[in-house]
Amino acid sequence: MQDGDVAKALHAQLRAAFDASGLTMGQVLALSGLECDESSLGRKLNGKQLLRADECEALAAALRVKITTGRAA
């Protein structure tokens, strides 16, 4: 799996978790502690804006999911 594929997989996992959560963007921001606005979070979840590793971890924790890169450790 190439780096671009990994990023797409992470975005897809987080977007699916957000969609299934029933939470609003504002609620996810509050739970995650991310310092961005709702439109920026939307771009991040839709793959239009890059997610840093710490943002992925914060979002996964807020959404109570485990995300994987699909790569062996």
FENGI-V807866 format. One record per pair of residues at least 24 apart in sequence whose ideal C-beta (glycine too) atoms are under 10 Angstrom apart, sorted by the first residue. I is the first residue (numbers start at 1). GAP is how many residues later the second one is. D is the distance in whole Angstrom. If there is no record, write none. Layout:
<<I	GAP	D> <I	GAP	D>>
//
This chain:
<<1	68	7> <1	69	5> <1	70	6> <3	66	10> <5	64	9> <5	65	8> <5	66	10> <6	62	10> <6	63	5> <6	64	7> <6	65	7> <7	40	7> <7	43	7> <7	44	7> <7	49	10> <7	62	9> <8	39	6> <9	58	8> <9	59	8> <9	60	7> <9	61	6> <9	62	10> <10	37	9> <10	41	7> <10	43	9> <10	45	10> <10	46	6> <10	49	9> <10	50	9> <10	57	6> <10	58	9> <10	59	7> <10	60	9> <11	33	8> <11	34	7> <11	35	7> <11	36	4> <11	37	9> <11	38	10> <11	39	9> <11	40	7> <11	45	9> <11	56	10> <12	33	10> <12	35	8> <12	55	10> <13	43	9> <13	46	10> <13	47	8> <13	50	9> <13	52	7> <13	53	9> <13	54	5> <13	55	8> <13	56	10> <13	57	10> <14	30	8> <14	31	6> <14	33	10> <14	37	7> <14	41	9> <14	42	7> <14	45	5> <14	46	7> <14	48	10> <14	49	7> <14	51	8> <14	53	6> <15	27	10> <15	29	9> <15	30	5> <15	31	7> <15	32	8> <15	44	10> <16	29	10> <16	47	10> <16	49	9> <16	51	10> <17	28	9> <17	42	8> <17	43	7> <17	45	9> <17	46	4> <17	47	8> <17	48	4> <17	49	10> <17	50	8> <18	24	9> <18	27	6> <18	41	8> <18	44	9> <18	45	6> <18	47	9> <19	26	9> <19	44	10> <20	43	8> <20	45	9> <21	41	9> <21	42	5> <21	43	8> <21	44	9> <23	39	8> <23	40	8> <27	35	8> <28	30	10> <28	31	7> <28	34	5> <28	35	7> <29	29	10> <29	30	10> <29	33	8> <30	32	8> <31	27	9> <31	28	9> <31	30	8> <31	31	4> <31	32	8> <31	33	9> <32	25	9> <32	26	4> <32	27	5> <32	28	9> <32	29	7> <32	30	4> <32	31	8> <33	25	6> <33	28	9> <33	29	8> <34	24	6> <34	25	7> <34	28	8>>
//
